Amino acid sequence: MKISIIIPTLNEKDYLPRLINSIKKHTSISKRDYELIVVDGGSIDNTVSIARKLVNKVVVLKKRGIGFARNKGVKVASGDYLFFIDADTIIENDVITAMYTRMKESKRPMCGTVNMRVRLSGLTPRLIFAYINFVHKLLACFWPFAFGAFIFVDKNYLMQFAVLGRIWMVMKIMILL
């Protein structure tokens, strides 16, 4: 397995099928080279039953929290490259394949995120997302971590920060920014 796509969920029944369909539609990597993992934080809607029909692995947690879910996803992932994608995200333009190719061809470990694009009309939402993207780029100059709705990382690189099994520290830093 080359890629593990980890999707933390909490009551995402309306969003999860749309994300999974967009991943399958916009990923030119062979299905045998990636796995889809949903880590659910105790949904009370049909998220878990929907996930079991659509993905390779489903983990249901008693504890809530996106960082906790991402960390559990790392523990069950078998891929060399990890992609963390929020359930309310839509993947376009084969971005997973593009980032995977860059990481695979890079001589150094990589971690990062991509710009967000808003599908809402009006100036206010566009300005808000332009600001968020600007802040992400600015912080990336000073802080060697990625954050956001779409995060990719070389698993070995991530594990360098997980000495003594403390993966949660790295992920909490990602979420706090």
N, CA and C atoms as an extended XYZ file, in Angstrom:
531
Properties=species:S:1:pos:R:3:atomname:S:1:resname:S:1:resid:I:1 pbc="F F F"
N         0.850       -1.182        0.000 N   MET     1
C         0.000        0.000        0.000 CA  MET     1
C         0.892        1.240        0.000 C   MET     1
N         0.616        2.176       -0.872 N   LYS     2
C         1.445        3.368       -0.989 CA  LYS     2
C         0.839        4.573       -0.290 C   LYS     2
N        -0.477        4.716       -0.347 N   ILE     3
C        -1.133        5.900        0.198 CA  ILE     3
C        -2.257        5.486        1.139 C   ILE     3
N        -2.321        6.163        2.284 N   SER     4
C        -3.453        6.008        3.188 CA  SER     4
C        -4.159        7.358        3.267 C   SER     4
N        -5.431        7.365        2.923 N   ILE     5
C        -6.238        8.578        2.990 CA  ILE     5
C        -7.106        8.464        4.233 C   ILE     5
N        -6.842        9.324        5.202 N   ILE     6
C        -7.495        9.265        6.511 CA  ILE     6
C        -8.522       10.382        6.593 C   ILE     6
N        -9.762        9.997        6.886 N   ILE     7
C       -10.866       10.953        6.928 CA  ILE     7
C       -11.490       10.920        8.326 C   ILE     7
N       -11.227       11.937        9.143 N   PRO     8
C       -11.895       12.000       10.448 CA  PRO     8
C       -13.341       12.460       10.260 C   PRO     8
N       -14.261       11.831       10.967 N   THR     9
C       -15.676       12.190       10.813 CA  THR     9
C       -16.366       12.356       12.162 C   THR     9
N       -17.407       13.149       12.133 N   LEU    10
C       -18.354       13.281       13.242 CA  LEU    10
C       -19.640       13.828       12.626 C   LEU    10
N       -20.620       12.965       12.486 N   ASN    11
C       -21.916       13.328       11.893 CA  ASN    11
C       -21.746       13.941       10.493 C   ASN    11
N       -21.110       13.194        9.625 N   GLU    12
C       -20.782       13.661        8.275 CA  GLU    12
C       -21.536       12.893        7.191 C   GLU    12
N       -22.715       12.360        7.497 N   LYS    13
C       -23.442       11.522        6.543 CA  LYS    13
C       -23.750       12.232        5.232 C   LYS    13
N       -23.948       13.526        5.261 N   ASP    14
C       -24.257       14.267        4.040 CA  ASP    14
C       -23.013       14.586        3.218 C   ASP    14
N       -21.857       14.666        3.871 N   TYR    15
C       -20.625       15.056        3.186 CA  TYR    15
C       -19.761       13.885        2.744 C   TYR    15
N       -19.720       12.823        3.536 N   LEU    16
C       -18.800       11.720        3.287 CA  LEU    16
C       -18.947       11.091        1.902 C   LEU    16
N       -20.158       10.757        1.440 N   PRO    17
C       -20.261       10.163        0.094 CA  PRO    17
C       -19.729       11.085       -1.004 C   PRO    17
N       -19.960       12.380       -0.845 N   ARG    18
C       -19.486       13.352       -1.838 CA  ARG    18
C       -17.957       13.369       -1.876 C   ARG    18
N       -17.319       13.348       -0.700 N   LEU    19
C       -15.855       13.318       -0.645 CA  LEU    19
C       -15.318       12.038       -1.269 C   LEU    19
N       -15.865       10.899       -0.872 N   ILE    20
C       -15.372        9.612       -1.392 CA  ILE    20
C       -15.511        9.564       -2.913 C   ILE    20
N       -16.649       10.013       -3.420 N   ASN    21
C       -16.843       10.029       -4.878 CA  ASN    21
C       -15.841       10.955       -5.555 C   ASN    21
N       -15.548       12.100       -4.950 N   SER    22
C       -14.583       13.016       -5.558 CA  SER    22
C       -13.171       12.433       -5.533 C   SER    22
N       -12.827       11.696       -4.491 N   ILE    23
C       -11.509       11.046       -4.427 CA  ILE    23
C       -11.407       10.010       -5.541 C   ILE    23
N       -12.415        9.177       -5.674 N   LYS    24
C       -12.384        8.130       -6.699 CA  LYS    24
C       -12.392        8.719       -8.108 C   LYS    24
N       -13.101        9.797       -8.296 N   LYS    25
C       -13.205       10.422       -9.614 CA  LYS    25
C       -11.929       11.163      -10.011 C   LYS    25
N       -11.294       11.809       -9.036 N   HIS    26
C       -10.162       12.675       -9.336 CA  HIS    26
C        -8.825       12.113       -8.869 C   HIS    26
N        -8.711       10.808       -8.769 N   THR    27
C        -7.450       10.184       -8.391 CA  THR    27
C        -7.107        9.133       -9.439 C   THR    27
N        -6.004        9.372      -10.160 N   SER    28
C        -5.634        8.440      -11.227 CA  SER    28
C        -4.745        7.304      -10.723 C   SER    28
N        -4.479        7.283       -9.433 N   ILE    29
C        -3.698        6.199       -8.842 CA  ILE    29
C        -4.571        4.952       -8.768 C   ILE    29
N        -3.977        3.805       -9.018 N   SER    30
C        -4.707        2.542       -8.955 CA  SER    30
C        -5.334        2.356       -7.578 C   SER    30
N        -6.546        1.832       -7.546 N   LYS    31
C        -7.251        1.627       -6.275 CA  LYS    31
C        -6.512        0.677       -5.341 C   LYS    31
N        -5.675       -0.182       -5.893 N   ARG    32
C        -4.919       -1.095       -5.030 CA  ARG    32
C        -3.720       -0.413       -4.376 C   ARG    32
N        -3.410        0.807       -4.816 N   ASP    33
C        -2.277        1.544       -4.258 CA  ASP    33
C        -2.684        2.546       -3.177 C   ASP    33
N        -3.966        2.653       -2.894 N   TYR    34
C        -4.381        3.530       -1.800 CA  TYR    34
C        -5.507        2.885       -1.019 C   TYR    34
N        -5.575        3.267        0.237 N   GLU    35
C        -6.650        2.805        1.106 CA  GLU    35
C        -7.376        4.018        1.666 C   GLU    35
N        -8.662        3.848        1.883 N   LEU    36
C        -9.490        4.898        2.478 CA  LEU    36
C        -9.842        4.474        3.894 C   LEU    36
N        -9.525        5.344        4.841 N   ILE    37
C        -9.768        5.044        6.255 CA  ILE    37
C       -10.654        6.142        6.832 C   ILE    37
N       -11.784        5.762        7.402 N   VAL    38
C       -12.640        6.702        8.121 CA  VAL    38
C       -12.466        6.436        9.605 C   VAL    38
N       -12.174        7.491       10.347 N   VAL    39
C       -12.072        7.396       11.802 CA  VAL    39
C       -13.169        8.283       12.370 C   VAL    39
N       -14.152        7.650       12.964 N   ASP    40
C       -15.337        8.368       13.431 CA  ASP    40
C       -15.273        8.624       14.931 C   ASP    40
N       -15.661        9.824       15.306 N   GLY    41
C       -15.609       10.230       16.705 CA  GLY    41
C       -16.918       10.085       17.448 C   GLY    41
N       -17.741        9.098       17.075 N   GLY    42
C       -18.982        8.864       17.803 CA  GLY    42
C       -20.200        9.507       17.164 C   GLY    42
N       -20.305        9.420       15.862 N   SER    43
C       -21.445       10.013       15.155 CA  SER    43
C       -22.757        9.401       15.612 C   SER    43
N       -23.806       10.225       15.620 N   ILE    44
C       -25.138        9.728       15.970 CA  ILE    44
C       -26.039        9.665       14.743 C   ILE    44
N       -25.493       10.017       13.579 N   ASP    45
C       -26.254        9.862       12.332 CA  ASP    45
C       -25.772        8.574       11.641 C   ASP    45
N       -25.949        8.448       10.373 N   ASN    46
C       -25.579        7.227        9.652 CA  ASN    46
C       -24.168        7.256        9.076 C   ASN    46
N       -23.315        8.098        9.576 N   THR    47
C       -21.961        8.228        9.024 CA  THR    47
C       -21.224        6.895        9.001 C   THR    47
N       -21.258        6.155       10.089 N   VAL    48
C       -20.500        4.908       10.182 CA  VAL    48
C       -21.029        3.865        9.197 C   VAL    48
N       -22.334        3.706        9.103 N   SER    49
C       -22.882        2.713        8.168 CA  SER    49
C       -22.585        3.098        6.714 C   SER    49
N       -22.621        4.375        6.400 N   ILE    50
C       -22.267        4.847        5.054 CA  ILE    50
C       -20.793        4.569        4.790 C   ILE    50
N       -19.946        4.868        5.775 N   ALA    51
C       -18.505        4.653        5.624 CA  ALA    51
C       -18.191        3.186        5.372 C   ALA    51
N       -18.862        2.297        6.077 N   ARG    52
C       -18.588        0.859        5.911 CA  ARG    52
C       -18.884        0.375        4.493 C   ARG    52
N       -19.763        1.047        3.790 N   LYS    53
C       -20.083        0.684        2.407 CA  LYS    53
C       -19.088        1.274        1.409 C   LYS    53
N       -18.378        2.338        1.804 N   LEU    54
C       -17.585        3.096        0.836 CA  LEU    54
C       -16.075        2.978        0.977 C   LEU    54
N       -15.574        2.605        2.165 N   VAL    55
C       -14.126        2.660        2.386 CA  VAL    55
C       -13.560        1.322        2.847 C   VAL    55
N       -12.216        1.227        2.878 N   ASN    56
C       -11.526        0.000        3.258 CA  ASN    56
C       -11.572       -0.285        4.757 C   ASN    56
N       -11.355        0.763        5.554 N   LYS    57
C       -11.293        0.589        7.008 CA  LYS    57
C       -12.148        1.653        7.683 C   LYS    57
N       -12.866        1.226        8.721 N   VAL    58
C       -13.640        2.157        9.548 CA  VAL    58
C       -13.267        1.897       11.004 C   VAL    58
N       -12.883        2.960       11.685 N   VAL    59
C       -12.552        2.878       13.100 CA  VAL    59
C       -13.524        3.796       13.832 C   VAL    59
N       -14.190        3.262       14.855 N   VAL    60
C       -15.130        4.064       15.644 CA  VAL    60
C       -14.521        4.291       17.020 C   VAL    60
N       -14.417        5.553       17.381 N   LEU    61
C       -13.814        5.932       18.654 CA  LEU    61
C       -14.878        6.379       19.645 C   LEU    61
N       -14.558        6.239       20.908 N   LYS    62
C       -15.442        6.774       21.939 CA  LYS    62
C       -15.097        8.221       22.226 C   LYS    62
N       -13.856        8.569       21.976 N   LYS    63
C       -13.378        9.923       22.251 CA  LYS    63
C       -13.490       10.781       20.990 C   LYS    63
N       -13.982       11.999       21.145 N   ARG    64
C       -14.112       12.919       20.015 CA  ARG    64
C       -12.885       13.804       19.911 C   ARG    64
N       -12.716       14.339       18.716 N   GLY    65
C       -11.629       15.285       18.473 CA  GLY    65
C       -10.901       14.938       17.197 C   GLY    65
N       -10.708       15.939       16.348 N   ILE    66
C       -10.092       15.690       15.053 CA  ILE    66
C        -8.645       15.227       15.194 C   ILE    66
N        -7.924       15.773       16.145 N   GLY    67
C        -6.545       15.346       16.363 CA  GLY    67
C        -6.469       13.898       16.808 C   GLY    67
N        -7.351       13.527       17.726 N   PHE    68
C        -7.391       12.147       18.207 CA  PHE    68
C        -7.736       11.200       17.055 C   PHE    68
N        -8.685       11.600       16.205 N   ALA    69
C        -9.083       10.769       15.065 CA  ALA    69
C        -7.936       10.626       14.060 C   ALA    69
N        -7.250       11.719       13.772 N   ARG    70
C        -6.122       11.647       12.833 CA  ARG    70
C        -5.028       10.738       13.378 C   ARG    70
N        -4.744       10.848       14.662 N   ASN    71
C        -3.718       10.008       15.266 CA  ASN    71
C        -4.079        8.530       15.195 C   ASN    71
N        -5.331        8.208       15.459 N   LYS    72
C        -5.772        6.808       15.358 CA  LYS    72
C        -5.655        6.334       13.913 C   LYS    72
N        -5.972        7.218       12.963 N   GLY    73
C        -5.820        6.878       11.555 CA  GLY    73
C        -4.385        6.539       11.197 C   GLY    73
N        -3.440        7.281       11.764 N   VAL    74
C        -2.017        6.990       11.523 CA  VAL    74
C        -1.681        5.596       12.019 C   VAL    74
N        -2.205        5.231       13.176 N   LYS    75
C        -1.896        3.928       13.765 CA  LYS    75
C        -2.407        2.763       12.929 C   LYS    75
N        -3.543        2.926       12.242 N   VAL    76
C        -4.090        1.818       11.454 CA  VAL    76
C        -3.709        1.909        9.976 C   VAL    76
N        -3.048        2.985        9.588 N   ALA    77
C        -2.683        3.183        8.178 CA  ALA    77
C        -1.528        2.275        7.783 C   ALA    77
N        -1.605        1.733        6.575 N   SER    78
C        -0.519        0.898        6.068 CA  SER    78
C         0.264        1.584        4.952 C   SER    78
N        -0.130        2.770        4.564 N   GLY    79
C         0.550        3.478        3.483 CA  GLY    79
C         1.834        4.160        3.917 C   GLY    79
N         2.702        4.421        2.939 N   ASP    80
C         3.946        5.152        3.186 CA  ASP    80
C         3.698        6.658        3.202 C   ASP    80
N         2.620        7.080        2.566 N   TYR    81
C         2.260        8.494        2.492 CA  TYR    81
C         0.854        8.657        3.050 C   TYR    81
N         0.677        9.665        3.888 N   LEU    82
C        -0.597        9.883        4.554 CA  LEU    82
C        -1.250       11.159        4.039 C   LEU    82
N        -2.529       11.062        3.761 N   PHE    83
C        -3.326       12.219        3.375 CA  PHE    83
C        -4.469       12.319        4.366 C   PHE    83
N        -4.573       13.455        5.035 N   PHE    84
C        -5.662       13.702        5.974 CA  PHE    84
C        -6.624       14.659        5.279 C   PHE    84
N        -7.858       14.219        5.073 N   ILE    85
C        -8.824       15.030        4.348 CA  ILE    85
C       -10.103       15.132        5.168 C   ILE    85
N       -10.539       16.350        5.446 N   ASP    86
C       -11.792       16.558        6.170 CA  ASP    86
C       -12.967       16.112        5.308 C   ASP    86
N       -13.990       15.579        5.955 N   ALA    87
C       -15.126       14.999        5.238 CA  ALA    87
C       -15.923       16.011        4.430 C   ALA    87
N       -15.875       17.271        4.805 N   ASP    88
C       -16.648       18.277        4.062 CA  ASP    88
C       -15.842       18.914        2.922 C   ASP    88
N       -14.795       18.240        2.513 N   THR    89
C       -13.929       18.708        1.434 CA  THR    89
C       -14.291       17.975        0.143 C   THR    89
N       -14.061       18.638       -0.983 N   ILE    90
C       -14.213       18.002       -2.292 CA  ILE    90
C       -12.860       18.061       -2.978 C   ILE    90
N       -12.415       16.942       -3.499 N   ILE    91
C       -11.126       16.860       -4.185 CA  ILE    91
C       -11.345       17.121       -5.668 C   ILE    91
N       -10.479       17.949       -6.239 N   GLU    92
C       -10.560       18.257       -7.664 CA  GLU    92
C        -9.189       18.124       -8.311 C   GLU    92
N        -9.198       18.003       -9.606 N   ASN    93
C        -7.990       18.114      -10.432 CA  ASN    93
C        -6.877       17.154      -10.057 C   ASN    93
N        -7.208       15.982       -9.601 N   ASP    94
C        -6.203       14.957       -9.315 CA  ASP    94
C        -5.112       15.433       -8.360 C   ASP    94
N        -5.484       16.232       -7.369 N   VAL    95
C        -4.514       16.798       -6.432 CA  VAL    95
C        -3.814       15.711       -5.613 C   VAL    95
N        -4.493       14.624       -5.306 N   ILE    96
C        -3.863       13.542       -4.544 CA  ILE    96
C        -2.724       12.944       -5.350 C   ILE    96
N        -2.965       12.656       -6.612 N   THR    97
C        -1.927       12.095       -7.469 CA  THR    97
C        -0.760       13.067       -7.610 C   THR    97
N        -1.060       14.346       -7.776 N   ALA    98
C        -0.004       15.354       -7.929 CA  ALA    98
C         0.873       15.434       -6.683 C   ALA    98
N         0.260       15.471       -5.502 N   MET    99
C         1.035       15.564       -4.263 CA  MET    99
C         1.803       14.269       -4.006 C   MET    99
N         1.186       13.136       -4.297 N   TYR   100
C         1.859       11.846       -4.133 CA  TYR   100
C         3.092       11.779       -5.037 C   TYR   100
N         2.948       12.200       -6.278 N   THR   101
C         4.065       12.176       -7.223 CA  THR   101
C         5.198       13.075       -6.745 C   THR   101
N         4.853       14.268       -6.252 N   ARG   102
C         5.889       15.179       -5.732 CA  ARG   102
C         6.606       14.578       -4.535 C   ARG   102
N         5.857       13.973       -3.622 N   MET   103
C         6.492       13.389       -2.441 CA  MET   103
C         7.386       12.218       -2.837 C   MET   103
N         6.902       11.385       -3.739 N   LYS   104
C         7.651       10.207       -4.162 CA  LYS   104
C         8.953       10.596       -4.867 C   LYS   104
N         8.915       11.653       -5.668 N   GLU   105
C        10.093       12.077       -6.435 CA  GLU   105
C        11.038       12.967       -5.638 C   GLU   105
N        10.578       13.489       -4.517 N   SER   106
C        11.399       14.394       -3.714 CA  SER   106
C        12.538       13.636       -3.042 C   SER   106
N        13.649       14.306       -2.917 N   LYS   107
C        14.807       13.717       -2.235 CA  LYS   107
C        14.707       13.898       -0.718 C   LYS   107
N        13.767       14.726       -0.280 N   ARG   108
C        13.603       14.970        1.152 CA  ARG   108
C        12.166       14.692        1.562 C   ARG   108
N        11.969       14.407        2.838 N   PRO   109
C        10.593       14.173        3.300 CA  PRO   109
C         9.754       15.440        3.151 C   PRO   109
N         8.482       15.249        2.899 N   MET   110
C         7.595       16.390        2.681 CA  MET   110
C         6.373       16.318        3.572 C   MET   110
N         5.839       17.483        3.828 N   CYS   111
C         4.584       17.624        4.539 CA  CYS   111
C         4.006       18.958        4.106 C   CYS   111
N         2.705       19.037        3.946 N   GLY   112
C         2.130       20.294        3.521 CA  GLY   112
C         0.626       20.252        3.407 C   GLY   112
N         0.107       21.291        2.818 N   THR   113
C        -1.321       21.419        2.590 CA  THR   113
C        -1.516       22.159        1.276 C   THR   113
N        -2.725       22.268        0.837 N   VAL   114
C        -3.017       22.980       -0.404 CA  VAL   114
C        -3.977       24.128       -0.106 C   VAL   114
N        -4.039       25.073       -1.026 N   ASN   115
C        -4.983       26.176       -0.876 CA  ASN   115
C        -6.409       25.672       -0.920 C   ASN   115
N        -7.276       26.370       -0.217 N   MET   116
C        -8.695       26.044       -0.252 CA  MET   116
C        -9.371       26.951       -1.267 C   MET   116
N       -10.365       26.408       -1.930 N   ARG   117
C       -11.144       27.210       -2.865 CA  ARG   117
C       -12.594       27.153       -2.431 C   ARG   117
N       -13.223       28.281       -2.384 N   VAL   118
C       -14.608       28.358       -1.928 CA  VAL   118
C       -15.540       28.284       -3.137 C   VAL   118
N       -16.646       27.590       -2.974 N   ARG   119
C       -17.643       27.488       -4.036 CA  ARG   119
C       -18.831       28.404       -3.784 C   ARG   119
N       -18.720       29.261       -2.809 N   LEU   120
C       -19.805       30.181       -2.497 CA  LEU   120
C       -19.654       31.443       -3.335 C   LEU   120
N       -20.765       32.051       -3.673 N   SER   121
C       -20.693       33.297       -4.419 CA  SER   121
C       -20.602       34.468       -3.450 C   SER   121
N       -20.188       35.578       -3.954 N   GLY   122
C       -20.098       36.779       -3.135 CA  GLY   122
C       -18.674       37.100       -2.751 C   GLY   122
N       -18.435       38.340       -2.500 N   LEU   123
C       -17.102       38.820       -2.187 CA  LEU   123
C       -16.632       38.388       -0.800 C   LEU   123
N       -17.505       38.394        0.192 N   THR   124
C       -17.100       38.090        1.565 CA  THR   124
C       -16.513       36.680        1.709 C   THR   124
N       -17.174       35.617        1.237 N   PRO   125
C       -16.560       34.288        1.363 CA  PRO   125
C       -15.233       34.184        0.619 C   PRO   125
N       -15.145       34.811       -0.533 N   ARG   126
C       -13.898       34.759       -1.306 CA  ARG   126
C       -12.764       35.467       -0.568 C   ARG   126
N       -13.054       36.591        0.060 N   LEU   127
C       -12.033       37.309        0.824 CA  LEU   127
C       -11.595       36.518        2.049 C   LEU   127
N       -12.547       35.875        2.701 N   ILE   128
C       -12.222       35.068        3.879 CA  ILE   128
C       -11.270       33.934        3.497 C   ILE   128
N       -11.573       33.219        2.420 N   PHE   129
C       -10.715       32.103        2.017 CA  PHE   129
C        -9.383       32.588        1.456 C   PHE   129
N        -9.366       33.731        0.810 N   ALA   130
C        -8.099       34.308        0.345 CA  ALA   130
C        -7.206       34.626        1.550 C   ALA   130
N        -7.810       35.159        2.599 N   TYR   131
C        -7.068       35.459        3.829 CA  TYR   131
C        -6.544       34.173        4.475 C   TYR   131
N        -7.385       33.153        4.572 N   ILE   132
C        -6.961       31.871        5.153 CA  ILE   132
C        -5.791       31.291        4.369 C   ILE   132
N        -5.878       31.307        3.044 N   ASN   133
C        -4.791       30.782        2.222 CA  ASN   133
C        -3.508       31.588        2.416 C   ASN   133
N        -3.642       32.904        2.540 N   PHE   134
C        -2.473       33.759        2.776 CA  PHE   134
C        -1.820       33.414        4.115 C   PHE   134
N        -2.621       33.262        5.152 N   VAL   135
C        -2.086       32.930        6.475 CA  VAL   135
C        -1.391       31.573        6.441 C   VAL   135
N        -1.974       30.592        5.758 N   HIS   136
C        -1.342       29.272        5.632 CA  HIS   136
C         0.040       29.400        5.005 C   HIS   136
N         0.133       30.156        3.916 N   LYS   137
C         1.427       30.326        3.236 CA  LYS   137
C         2.430       31.065        4.125 C   LYS   137
N         1.974       32.083        4.810 N   LEU   138
C         2.850       32.851        5.680 CA  LEU   138
C         3.387       31.988        6.813 C   LEU   138
N         2.523       31.259        7.477 N   LEU   139
C         2.960       30.410        8.587 CA  LEU   139
C         3.883       29.293        8.114 C   LEU   139
N         3.680       28.816        6.905 N   ALA   140
C         4.528       27.751        6.367 CA  ALA   140
C         5.986       28.199        6.263 C   ALA   140
N         6.208       29.496        6.136 N   CYS   141
C         7.577       30.021        6.066 CA  CYS   141
C         8.305       29.890        7.402 C   CYS   141
N         7.556       29.868        8.495 N   PHE   142
C         8.161       29.882        9.820 CA  PHE   142
C         7.929       28.608       10.623 C   PHE   142
N         6.954       27.828       10.247 N   TRP   143
C         6.552       26.668       11.038 CA  TRP   143
C         6.532       25.436       10.142 C   TRP   143
N         7.262       24.394       10.467 N   PRO   144
C         7.401       23.252        9.562 CA  PRO   144
C         6.261       22.232        9.642 C   PRO   144
N         5.056       22.669        9.879 N   PHE   145
C         3.924       21.766        9.955 CA  PHE   145
C         2.839       22.222        8.999 C   PHE   145
N         1.965       21.319        8.665 N   ALA   146
C         0.837       21.633        7.795 CA  ALA   146
C        -0.437       21.619        8.619 C   ALA   146
N        -1.426       22.341        8.153 N   PHE   147
C        -2.709       22.380        8.838 CA  PHE   147
C        -3.774       22.659        7.799 C   PHE   147
N        -4.995       22.337        8.113 N   GLY   148
C        -6.071       22.608        7.183 CA  GLY   148
C        -6.918       21.391        6.892 C   GLY   148
N        -7.760       21.516        5.872 N   ALA   149
C        -8.721       20.480        5.514 CA  ALA   149
C        -8.104       19.378        4.668 C   ALA   149
N        -6.896       19.615        4.148 N   PHE   150
C        -6.210       18.645        3.294 CA  PHE   150
C        -4.729       18.703        3.639 C   PHE   150
N        -4.250       17.682        4.327 N   ILE   151
C        -2.863       17.641        4.771 CA  ILE   151
C        -2.218       16.388        4.191 C   ILE   151
N        -1.007       16.514        3.694 N   PHE   152
C        -0.281       15.346        3.224 CA  PHE   152
C         1.082       15.298        3.897 C   PHE   152
N         1.573       14.084        4.149 N   VAL   153
C         2.850       13.933        4.837 CA  VAL   153
C         3.434       12.562        4.531 C   VAL   153
N         4.747       12.516        4.441 N   ASP   154
C         5.490       11.268        4.347 CA  ASP   154
C         5.406       10.620        5.734 C   ASP   154
N         4.939        9.378        5.803 N   LYS   155
C         4.711        8.735        7.102 CA  LYS   155
C         6.008        8.629        7.912 C   LYS   155
N         7.123        8.315        7.266 N   ASN   156
C         8.387        8.220        7.993 CA  ASN   156
C         8.782        9.562        8.597 C   ASN   156
N         8.516       10.641        7.872 N   TYR   157
C         8.800       11.980        8.378 CA  TYR   157
C         7.950       12.271        9.612 C   TYR   157
N         6.669       11.936        9.536 N   LEU   158
C         5.783       12.139       10.675 CA  LEU   158
C         6.245       11.324       11.876 C   LEU   158
N         6.662       10.100       11.626 N   MET   159
C         7.048        9.219       12.723 CA  MET   159
C         8.329        9.691       13.419 C   MET   159
N         9.153       10.492       12.755 N   GLN   160
C        10.331       11.065       13.411 CA  GLN   160
C         9.903       11.946       14.588 C   GLN   160
N         8.721       12.550       14.464 N   PHE   161
C         8.199       13.406       15.529 CA  PHE   161
C         7.408       12.606       16.554 C   PHE   161
N         7.227       11.338       16.317 N   ALA   162
C         6.374       10.515       17.169 CA  ALA   162
C         7.192        9.632       18.101 C   ALA   162
N         8.335       10.110       18.511 N   VAL   163
C         9.180        9.348       19.424 CA  VAL   163
C         8.368        8.995       20.667 C   VAL   163
N         8.493        7.762       21.097 N   LEU   164
C         7.783        7.230       22.264 CA  LEU   164
C         6.266        7.244       22.082 C   LEU   164
N         5.811        7.137       20.821 N   GLY   165
C         4.380        7.034       20.556 CA  GLY   165
C         3.607        8.312       20.782 C   GLY   165
N         4.238        9.479       20.699 N   ARG   166
C         3.552       10.729       21.012 CA  ARG   166
C         3.114       11.446       19.741 C   ARG   166
N         2.433       10.752       18.877 N   ILE   167
C         1.958       11.325       17.627 CA  ILE   167
C         1.028       12.500       17.890 C   ILE   167
N         0.254       12.422       18.933 N   TRP   168
C        -0.752       13.444       19.216 CA  TRP   168
C        -0.141       14.836       19.350 C   TRP   168
N         1.100       14.950       19.776 N   MET   169
C         1.712       16.267       19.920 CA  MET   169
C         1.821       16.970       18.565 C   MET   169
N         2.269       16.261       17.563 N   VAL   170
C         2.412       16.838       16.232 CA  VAL   170
C         1.056       17.241       15.699 C   VAL   170
N         0.075       16.372       15.850 N   MET   171
C        -1.243       16.645       15.297 CA  MET   171
C        -1.930       17.796       16.045 C   MET   171
N        -1.757       17.887       17.340 N   LYS   172
C        -2.353       18.992       18.084 CA  LYS   172
C        -1.762       20.323       17.643 C   LYS   172
N        -0.477       20.346       17.383 N   ILE   173
C         0.151       21.567       16.895 CA  ILE   173
C        -0.456       21.944       15.561 C   ILE   173
N        -0.695       20.952       14.690 N   MET   174
C        -1.309       21.216       13.388 CA  MET   174
C        -2.683       21.836       13.559 C   MET   174
N        -3.434       21.373       14.514 N   ILE   175
C        -4.812       21.828       14.689 CA  ILE   175
C        -4.851       23.208       15.348 C   ILE   175
N        -3.953       23.489       16.255 N   LEU   176
C        -3.976       24.758       16.976 CA  LEU   176
C        -3.636       25.946       16.094 C   LEU   176
N        -2.914       25.715       15.022 N   LEU   177
C        -2.525       26.843       14.162 CA  LEU   177
C        -3.630       27.306       13.283 C   LEU   177
